[in-house]
């Protein structure tokens, strides 16, 4: 069942039976050694348990697909997870609980693998796009914590720029936060010394529509000519 994620809410547990390992890969051996009764976790005490958090799990489907070595490393990674989440004794408690984060548009690829398919089938904790109130808080919160003055017109500009054109989405797309983060970082660099973060600084930084492009262009312009040619050749990848 998919649920909307909220700050402070406990994430449901997802379990899966991992496919058998096809060899004692280094990651598998490391997990087994650390999770064994006499291993590193034994010093934490019987009441404690390892929580292994894996972010950007979609890289298993992007980077690992490019060559045979990547696919072998992916298989070893799955085997390591199996070692971490399989009880040492029948009916026992696994040495670790795994929480994995994956982009929603990669769920179909995750279903190709029995390990991930069973975890998804057991339960999914869905993080949906932010509401307008949450987005405004994400913009103003860090500035308030830093004691920085903030022009309310900047927040209005951010909300207007990233609002989805599709009324069915009821607000904002799933990928707006990185754009907002980059835009605010650029605006900080363009504010007047000692001044508040105002609309002028935000516009000079490019806003959410151009801040990433300007930052990438600035980085590219700072490269030596030889490195520039190398980046151009790699850019279609």
C-alpha positions in Angstrom: 0.0 0.0 0.0 1.3 3.4 -0.9 1.3 6.1 1.7 2.2 9.8 1.8 5.4 10.4 3.7 5.3 13.0 6.4 8.1 14.3 8.6 8.4 12.4 11.9 6.5 9.4 10.7 8.0 6.0 11.1 8.8 4.2 7.9 7.0 0.9 7.6 9.1 -2.2 7.4 9.6 -3.9 4.0 10.8 -7.5 4.0 12.0 -9.7 1.1 13.4 -13.1 0.6 16.6 -12.6 -1.3 17.8 -15.0 -4.0 20.6 -17.3 -3.0 24.1 -16.0 -3.4 26.1 -17.5 -6.3 29.5 -17.1 -4.6 31.3 -15.7 -1.5 31.7 -12.2 -2.9 33.6 -9.7 -0.7 30.5 -7.8 0.2 28.8 -11.0 1.2 31.7 -12.1 3.4 31.8 -8.7 5.0 28.1 -8.7 5.8 28.2 -12.2 7.2 31.3 -11.4 9.3 29.8 -8.2 10.8 26.3 -9.7 11.4 27.5 -13.0 12.9 27.0 -13.5 16.7 30.7 -13.1 17.3 31.0 -10.2 14.8 31.0 -6.5 15.1 27.3 -6.2 15.9 27.6 -8.4 19.0 29.3 -5.5 20.8 26.1 -3.4 20.4 24.1 -5.7 22.6 21.2 -8.1 21.9 18.6 -5.2 22.0 20.2 -3.3 19.2 19.8 -3.9 15.5 21.5 -2.5 12.4 19.4 -0.4 10.1 21.0 -0.2 6.6 19.7 2.8 4.5 20.4 2.6 0.8 19.8 5.8 -1.2 19.5 6.2 -5.0 18.9 2.5 -5.5 18.0 3.3 -9.2 21.8 3.3 -9.9 21.6 -0.4 -9.9 19.5 -0.1 -13.1 21.5 2.7 -14.7 25.2 2.3 -14.0 25.2 -1.4 -13.5 23.6 -2.1 -16.8 26.4 -0.7 -18.9 28.8 -3.7 -18.8 29.3 -7.2 -17.5 31.4 -6.0 -14.6 28.6 -3.7 -13.4 26.1 -6.6 -13.6 28.4 -8.8 -11.6 28.8 -6.2 -8.9 25.0 -5.8 -8.8 24.6 -9.5 -8.2 27.2 -9.3 -5.4 25.4 -6.4 -3.9 22.1 -8.4 -3.8 24.0 -11.3 -2.3 25.3 -9.0 0.4 21.8 -7.8 1.2 20.7 -11.4 1.5 23.4 -12.0 4.0 22.4 -9.0 6.0 18.6 -9.7 6.1 18.6 -13.5 6.5 18.4 -14.7 10.1 21.3 -16.8 11.4 18.8 -19.4 12.6 15.4 -20.5 11.3 12.7 -18.3 13.0 15.3 -15.8 14.2 15.5 -12.1 13.7 17.7 -10.8 10.8 20.8 -9.0 11.8 19.7 -5.9 9.8 16.7 -4.1 8.5 17.2 -2.5 5.0 15.4 0.7 4.0 15.9 1.5 0.3 15.0 4.7 -1.5 14.3 4.5 -5.2 12.8 7.0 -7.7 9.2 6.2 -8.6 9.9 6.1 -12.3 12.3 3.2 -11.7 9.9 0.9 -9.9 9.1 -1.0 -13.1 12.8 -1.9 -13.4 13.0 -2.8 -9.7 10.3 -5.4 -10.3 12.6 -7.4 -12.6 14.5 -8.6 -9.5 12.9 -11.0 -7.1 14.6 -9.4 -4.1 13.1 -6.0 -4.8 9.8 -7.2 -6.2 9.0 -9.0 -2.9 9.9 -5.9 -0.9 7.7 -3.7 -3.1 4.9 -6.2 -2.9 5.1 -6.3 0.9 4.8 -2.6 1.4 5.9 0.7 -0.1 6.3 4.0 1.7 5.6 6.6 -1.0 7.0 10.1 -0.7 4.7 12.3 -2.8 5.5 15.8 -4.1 5.4 18.7 -1.6 2.4 20.8 -1.0 2.7 24.6 -1.5 3.1 25.1 2.3 5.8 22.5 2.5 7.7 24.1 -0.5 7.5 27.6 1.1 8.8 26.1 4.4 11.7 24.4 2.5 12.7 27.8 1.0 12.4 30.0 4.1 13.3 27.5 6.8 17.1 27.3 6.2 17.3 31.1 5.9 15.5 31.5 9.2 17.8 29.1 11.0 20.8 31.0 9.6 19.3 34.4 10.8 19.2 35.6 7.2 16.6 38.2 6.1 14.3 36.9 3.4 12.1 38.8 0.9 8.7 37.2 0.7 8.6 38.0 -3.0 11.3 35.4 -3.6 9.1 32.7 -2.2 6.3 33.8 -4.4 8.6 33.7 -7.4 9.8 30.2 -6.6 6.3 28.9 -6.2 5.2 30.4 -9.5 8.2 29.1 -11.4 8.0 25.4 -10.3 4.2 25.0 -10.2 3.1 22.3 -12.6 1.2 23.1 -15.7 -0.8 19.9 -15.2 -3.8 20.6 -13.0 -4.1 16.9 -12.2 -0.8 17.0 -10.2 -2.4 19.4 -7.7 0.8 21.5 -7.3 4.4 20.6 -8.0 6.4 17.9 -9.8 8.5 15.4 -8.0 11.8 16.9 -9.1 11.5 20.5 -8.1 13.5 20.5 -4.8 16.9 20.1 -6.5 16.1 23.0 -8.8 15.0 25.2 -5.9 18.1 24.3 -3.9 20.4 25.3 -6.8 18.4 28.5 -7.4 18.7 29.5 -3.7 22.4 28.7 -3.7 22.9 31.0 -6.7 20.8 33.7 -5.2 22.9 33.6 -2.0 26.0 34.3 -4.1 24.4 37.3 -5.8 23.0 39.1 -2.7 24.4 42.4 -1.5 27.1 42.0 1.2 25.3 41.8 4.6 21.9 42.2 2.9 18.8 40.1 2.8 18.1 37.5 0.1 15.9 39.6 -2.1 14.2 39.2 -5.5 17.0 41.0 -7.3 19.6 38.5 -6.1 17.3 35.7 -7.0 16.8 37.0 -10.5 20.5 37.6 -11.0 21.2 34.0 -10.0 18.9 32.7 -12.7 16.0 31.5 -10.6 14.8 27.9 -11.0 14.6 28.3 -14.7 18.3 29.1 -15.4 20.4 28.6 -12.3 21.5 25.0 -13.2 22.4 26.0 -16.7 24.4 29.0 -15.5 26.3 26.9 -12.9 27.1 24.2 -15.5 28.3 26.9 -18.0 30.4 28.5 -15.4 32.0 25.2 -14.5 32.6 24.4 -18.1 34.2 27.8 -18.8 36.6 27.3 -16.0 38.0 24.1 -17.5 41.3 24.0 -19.5 40.7 23.7 -23.3 41.7 20.0 -23.3 39.3 19.2 -20.6 36.5 21.1 -22.4 36.9 18.9 -25.5 36.8 15.8 -23.4 33.6 16.9 -21.7 32.0 17.7 -25.1 32.8 14.2 -26.3 31.3 12.6 -23.2 28.2 14.8 -23.1 26.0 12.6 -25.3 26.4 9.8 -22.7 
